[in-house]
Amino acid sequence: MSTQQQLIIIGNGMVGHHLVEQLVDNGALERYQVTVFGEERHRAYDRVHLSEYFSGRDADSLALCEAGYYATSGVELRTSEAVIEIDRNSQEVVTEQGRYPYDRLVLATGSFPFVPPIPGNDRDGCLVYRTLDDLDAIQAAAENATTGVVVGGGLLGLEAANALRGLNLDTAVVEFASRLMPMQVDNEGGELLREKIEALGVQVLLERATQRIEDGEASRHRMVFQDDKVLETDLIVFSAGIRPRDQLARDCGLEIGERGGVVVDNQCLTSDPAILAIGEVALWNQSIFGLVAPGYQMAKAAFSTLTEGDTQFGGADMSTKLKLLGVDVGSIGDAHGNQNPSARMFRYLDPIKQEYRKLVVSSDGKKLLGAMLVGNNSVYDTLLQYYSNGIELPDEPASLILPQSSGAAPTLGPGALPETASICSCHNVTKGDICATIDAGAVDLGGVKAATKASTGCGGCTALLKSVVDHELEARGVEVDKSICEHFAHTRQELYDIVRVEGIKTFTDLIEKHGNADTHRLGCDICKPAVASILASCFNEPITDAAHIPLQDTNDTFMANMQKNGTYSVVPRVAGGEITPDKLIVLGEVAKKYSLYSKVTGGQRIDLFGARLEDLPDIWGELIAAGFETGHAYGKSLRTVKSCVGSTWCRYGVQDSVGMAIQLENRYKGLRSPHKIKFGVSGCTRECAEAQSKDIGIIATENGWNLYVCGNGGMRPRHAELFATDLDDEQLYRTIDRFLMFYVRTADRLQRTAVWRENLDGGLEYLKEVILEDSLGINDELERQMQTVVDTYQCEWADAISDPEKLKRFRSFVNDDRPDPSIIMTSERGQLRPA
Amino acid sequence: MTGTALKKEMDMADIQNSEAFENHASENNTAWQKVCTKADLVAFSGVAAWLETADGPAQVAIFYLPGLGQGKGDELFALDHHDPFSNANVIARGIVGDLKGAAVVASPIYKQHFRLEDGQCLEDEDVKLRTWKVKFKGDEVWVEG
């Protein structure tokens, strides 16, 4: 379109990306041809959760969008291309690669870490903590290090300290001020924070000004402080605040604040109306906003400016809720009470539980002006609502911060929030927006999230959002029917419990006792396979037994996978992907004899396609004679344990991953579950088995095994999360026993572990409490139950081919021996395929 | 009445009526023919049978739901083994159940439901499977086709 204007965005961080999303989602690409320059290699990623990079997440899982998002949306993203100059006369930006004209330009260059001007600050191993490349550098430097120091005890400094701890370094934090997080907490809070952080093994040094850094004696560096005290360390990370990256703006003569930052107005316009600035580079009303939520608000204001809307940036609330090194810290409004001279303070300090809470209240006691929390953020959401919506405080404001057990701690229910209450500050979603979405047809949390994006930014509002959505749905009389189907007024989990508690062993028995009376009590293709799976998980009787066979999907009935022309594919188990040459030859011979198309699967085994129903018993007869057993590729059950070759062959491997994979596959084979389960075992951190995309991922360490859970490939990929570290073999089996049985027990039908995990109230923390700390007291039972399944395993195919009654089902026609004549094959690339 | 007692009664009725339909060609050129025995059936599930008819061969799915309808309805059903959605002969391998008061089979490929009584597809009113009359004659299963 000839009228299209050129819009250039410099910077592909969280805020720059948010602006792109605004442009894409609101149809602004018809008007603007958008080009984005990113200096880093990676497309925009989640900097808020950067420290998770060391606990298992990678650049891709931290990315804010799918790899093809920019291209698909029609936005040109030029990564690894830094802008070196803005030529305002010709309206062009200049990079090493060329000159690019613009009509409108947005600066979203963010900030850089401030490195104090200390002699020696540029030594090898003196690093910063800001980008993924910084993290790679820290990781590389940590390889031969045992100790690490973070200079700076603020928010980012403690994040960096957490990262160093994650790299198994003895970590210290050096802070210039007299307390940690001086911006967010006061002396009492800071002292509590120090105690808690030191209890985690992180050394905290306060009131230390580093004078110089020089060669150490025992370690690589020696830091010398103002009083000539010294600290030796192998690695130093500077995290002493951020500075706006305003050099491009300075060079082209835009107005810059005294202490840096590109001056912008409410429309995010700089002194040149063709140029806007957003995020941490922008200086609004003498303030830089170093949080993501205000950055997003600026992006929205900038979008509005670019499209002649009327949304403006009017400052932002800097309230934050953090979990630093596992310690809750919350800060709301005027937390120090120094902006309101007449304010009154309430303080609560529990030295045993190590919790500190402070309220800053207006002189009449009616309004909350600020609050400070250390050690427990559970009241943060409630307090924030009082603060940001000006809700009148209860008569006893102190009740808001006193322990729950002392009674009368009024939590602010979702019903009490006004329509204007901001629920998600990242995406600026109010309670009114949520109500409107529900009125427009959203029927659950997922629907509201999809429509409003609420809770998809920092995720801090997840619990609040859920309570608002639940409340609003209930208020509208919506009762979510969780019945599995019309035959049972129960969820899968309830049916599971009924079967266990009452010891019910057949579907008929279950539907007689607990089925809905106004049906024929035949069941259906929803409840029958679900109950079959529950019965198998609990009692592990052969699924081809007469009582169970009518319950099974065709794949389970015939113990093979039906393909689109009615033939089946056959997948024998190849535990861990390890197979002898003799067995490989047998697979080849069988495939040849029965004209089967052969393909290697993603799970490291071999799939033989095109088997006719009546040939299945003969095929299996030959396979079993050669030592194969069924692979359960047809079942909602353990599929494969993929492995890399491990320490047996690989020069990098630190454990025998193949051996472990075989152990695990043989332990859990045959376990029927709500959906299929896949494992992966990698022999070292290079992760060649792609274990982090599996339901259960295991990665070898020098000391044992790290366990990851709830990953998924497929349609909605999800990275597995680190669940436990450095387990020995026995601990690993026990943990997986419990985890799998808990999943089998509580998941919905056809719910993979990843979705189950996302729907689990309390999330990963809850799962850890149940599985690792036995908070429900069920672990013995879970282990016993798994042992029963392990002990009663039998190969279903071996069972079936020894039973003539069961083999009767494998006839194409009950009254005729001919094969189904309508199955027609044709040849392609030397093999047969359906015509 | 228990399921077994019910079955016995129905079997008796079939035997008494057997002379009436045995080898008796109807006007539209069909005849009752024996396809298999009760032992070939799978209770609450289906099997496939090969049928030679005057119009040519047909593949038939036979479902056996002992005790269905508490004596009022049928317990044997015969319908097309051919699944019109996938064009594969697989209907006998589907899961049997009841939906909204009607006994149905779900296609094992794309999971559409077909009413056993008349072959009607519940998801697509334009699709209907062919059905055959089917009866026990003693322990034998007879289909008219």
Interface residues (C-beta under 8 A of the other chain):
Chain A: E486 H487 T519 H520 R521 L522 G523 C524 D525 C527 K528 P529 A546 I549 P550 L551 Q552 D553 T554 N555 T557 F558 M562 K564 N565 G566 K808 R809 R811 S812 F813 V814 N815 D816 R818 D820 S822 I823
Chain B: V35 C36 D40 L41 V42 A43 F44 S45 V47 A48 A49 W50 Q59 I62 L65 L68 G69 S86 N87 A88 N89 V90 R93 G94 I95 V96 G97 D98 L99 K100 G101 A103 V104 A106 P108 I109 K111 H113
